[in-house]
């Protein structure tokens, strides 16, 4: 558990006056398991618990403003407490402000890893504490007597809060927990793009920010097509719907091969020219042995980029049709309109694919649209050949009926045909 002292509770809620905070630890631990661990993943969660015990031994309470240098300065009361975020900025810039004493020669400063871990733990403390308040506010205002009756809890020197104030506190705690969750995901995402101190342990969590198997890999990308107000938690809650719509509506229409190529382009872009040139050299050697089918036709980047945008637009409408929240009648109409928009966008993308199969190269081969187009072309060619053969047979039959030779064209030296 990331909250074990009175000071840690006060750092999250300064107005808390619990004399025995350990009475809340059961509820806090419950929220830690239910709300926090799924965001972190079991591996990162267990790692932070071990780090919390280690940091508590080194720095006493784990709050945003209780970090001191190690060594002699740790026990010196004259050394002011340092804000964790400020200390991280100072280390990155290499500058020290007057609010924090620079370590003497031979003394060790607070390691950057410790500061970063403390910052992450402080965010976790906010999530579990505010979640606890938002869920347990009703229980905190009621006391049970010896006979099982319910009494209202009040305090001396304070006026009891009415129902309206309690409801407001519950809503504020719920909103604070939501902001803390978003801060946690933003913090871990920034770490994944920077120092990567926690990325390897966080990857197994459902809330991991990067989903390379989806057209919307991150919340930032999804927010460009479906307004989620940049909230990372909203993206996490939509991941399953995104995956369902992608596999049910998009994959079945364009094929898994083309979808995989588009997602690969979204993640890594097109391969370097050197790799394609190497493959072309090898294909030339194979072509000498009369096997030109081994040549690889790479998609055009402009075509892949345009197709990616169209597929994301269609997928966003499909997801929106599943997650509309409003009145019953309006919700039904909104779902219908979103599904119509999604079907129209998907039809536009499929039509575009038909018209640009050559630009998509081998990525489009052996896909439903490719096979349908090639089958239609083959059928049209067969119908044309059959029509020409039928016309030829009809002409032969007419000539035989008239007992004349089949006219095959004017002779080179005569302007008029000769009939015998």
C-alpha positions, 0 to 999 in steps of 0.5 A: 500500500502506498499510504501508511502515515498521517503525513501522507494522508495530509499531503493528499487532503490537508483538511483530514483530521483522522487520529487513527488513519490506519482505520482507513487502510482497508478501504485504501487498499481495496481501491488500490487493488481495484482501481490502481493495479489494473492501470499499472499492471501487476509487474509495475505495481509490485515493483513500486510497492518494493520501491515504496518500502525502500524509499520510506526507509531512506526519506521517511514519508513519501510525499511531494515535499519531503525529499532531502539530500542523503548523508549529513544533510538528511538529519539536519533540520535546517535543510528545507524540504524540497519539492520533488517536481522542482528537484527534477527540473533542477537536475535536468537543468543543472541549476540549484535554487535557494530553496534547496541546499546544494550537497557539500563535496563528498555528499550524495544528492538525491538520485534522479531515479528516486525523485522520479519514482517518488513522483509516480508514487505520489500520483498513485496516492492521489488515485487510491485516496480520492477513489476511496473518498468518492466511494466511501463518503456515505459510510464515513458519515454514518456510525453504527451503535451497539444495537445496530442502529445508525447515527450521524457522525459529527465533530466538535468545533465543526458544524456537521456537513449537510447532504448537499455538501457531502454530495459536492465532496463526493463529486470533487473526490471523484473528479480529483481521482479522474485527474490523478488517473490521467496524470498517472497515464501521462507520466508513464507515457512521458517516461516511455518516450524518455528515460523508460524507467518503468516502460518494460514493467508497464507494457503488460498493463491494459492501460499501456499507452501504445497499441501497435495492433490498432489503427488508433495507437494512442489517445492523441491519435484517437482524439484527432478523429473522435473527441475524447478531450485528450483524456488517456483514461477515455482511450483505455476504456475504448480500446476494446470497442476499437479492436472489436470494430476494427476486426468486425467492420474494417478487417472483413472488408479490406482483408487482414493483409492490407490492414496489417500493412496500413497499421505497420505504416502507421507505426513505422512508416515505409521501409528505407530505400536501401532495403528495397534496393537490396530486394530488387537486386535479388529479384533481378538474379531470380528474373534471370532464371525466368521467375519475375513473380519474385519482385516485390511491389512496394506501396506508395507512401502517399497512397498508404497515408491517404488510405490510413486517414480514410480507414481511421475516419470510418473506424471512428464512426463505428466506435462512436455508434457504440459509445453514444451517451445521451437521452434514450431517443436521442441516443438511438438517433445518434447511433443510427446516424453514426453507423450511416456515416461509418458505412458511407466512409467505409464504402468510400475507402473501399472504392478508393482501394479499387481505384488505386490497387496498383499504388498499394502494390503487393499489400493489396494482393490476395485481399477481398477487394483485390480478388473481387476486382481481378475476378470481375476483370477476368469475367469481363475479358471472358465475356468479351471473348465469348461475345467475339466468338459468338459473333464469329460463329454467327458470321460463318453460319450466315456465309455458309447459308448463302453458300459464300466464303467467309469475308476476311477483309479486302485484298491488298491489291483490290478495293472491292471483294470478289465473290465466287 
